[in-house]
């Protein structure tokens, strides 16, 4: 994919740096530091320009960009900028999750019980999967799929970076989970390949990054949170807590979304990705919460607070994504969405 | 069944309030149910233990919908009665 279009001064200057070189580095640095210093609490989660800039930097560590030299990934200018932008992002995630983390820590049980209790009791945001099952129009479903493509087309990849940071049973079970995400070694069954099929069946573009220019801030922030957690060793507990909460809120919503895809006429091939996740994630939630997070906390490798921060961050960002989508659907009639560029 | 160094070749993990995880390094798990049989396609499977799954014999997460005797819940918010 090519670098996404700029969404503000920060992403504009970053684009220029990655494409042209270092002429405006001082201006980029000053812009980033100024933005980070003056950003009100929580607003980092909703700042398109900051989130897109972080997304571009993280993507250098995944599949890169056709128009950017791969050496930028480890260039000091980019690493420094990443650190500056990560600080307000991480702080916003902590501010948005503190009360949930505290309530989960008060649950009498082990960290798996706490993750499951948090996932069951979390009540922010609208229930998107119920809306998709019962009410969403075909155009709204396609809008949802375009936003989800930002993560689902690289599903599981961030967590692979965590494997070498774990040891013993937690590592074995993360590999076991990832092996399933990657289709059990069968080409064509990787979960992100199943999602590509869903996109094609919905007459959408399955090219990596095709809809990045349409991605809203919460969608970018959700993807960025996984990169933040999974690319920092100190956040490995949050990475695995995020994974556990993601899996623990997947089986039942996926069943509803699969039903919604069938109801709106996209067919069984389109629904297969969601159908697969009903059973897969009923396994994965147990692996992630009990055998990965449970082991990590029991052995003292990470704290329950680390795990629950990541779990709560997953749920908060998911709620922000759902809120943003539903708000756009309330503002825009289905007919307008149909006319919007795909 | 154990191998020569005493490691079980098939492991069953009972998840409190949830399914039974089955992992086997012998072969894929093959479950016989009333309607025939269901062959697992993944390295570890979760068998339903609550009887409410829509994907028998596999767990589909339904046990979480109605809570259950072992389900833990969050304490109420400080500002709630």
Interface residues (C-beta under 8 A of the other chain):
Chain A: X99 X103 X104 X106 X107 X108 X109 X113 X114 X116 X117 X118 X120 X121 X176 X179 X180 X184 X248 X250 X251 X252 X255 X278 X279 X280 X281 X282 X283 X285 X286 X287 X290 X291
Chain B: X13 X15 X16 X18 X19 X21 X23 X41 X42 X43 X44 X45 X46 X54 X55 X58 X59 X60 X61 X62 X64 X65 X67 X71 X72 X73 X74 X75 X77
